[in-house]
Amino acid sequence: MPIPDKTHIRINAVAIHCDPTVWGPDALTWRPSRWLSPTTIGMERRLLAWSDGPRVCPGRSFSRTEILAVIMQLFRSHRVEIAPHGGERLVDAKERALAKIAHSVVHLTLQIKHPDSTHLLWNPRV
């Protein structure tokens, strides 16, 4: 099928990263252990973030190290919490935030609709 000049083509990375034929029947489940098993060696090739093979991002190792260092430093001294609206119970604020994620949309990247309606607090640890 010919593709006209100047046609924008996008890969739906969210769909690929949620594909049960690639990630298993629990593809939508938060399960970090899927990356730690000896049977998952090579799974990083299925992750599109930095590509793989001869066209792999040359900054992949550096960026992974830097991201990890920054995140560790941030979470060493702070935690992120849902900011309840005035009088809202914490459990209701969490449900509201989860509903916000469930109603997100994909453009070139994942975008949360009306992100200003759910606030997070960046609190120092005590």
KASULTA-V913633 format. One line per field, one symbol per residue. ss: DSSP state (2 for helix, 1 for strand, 0 for the rest). phi: phi as a letter, one per 30 degrees, with the letter a starting at -180 (. if undefined). A space follows every 10 residues. Layout:
# KASULTA-V913633
ss=???
phi=???
This chain:
# KASULTA-V913633
ss=0000000000 0022222002 2220000000 0222200222 0022220000 0022200002 2222222222 2222222111 1110000002 2222222222 2200110001 1000222011 111100
phi=.dcdeiddcb cddddddcdd dccjdceccd beddccdddc ejdeddddec iaidcdddce dddddddddd ddddddcbbc bdcddeidde dddddddddd ddcdbccdbd bddhdddbcc cccddc
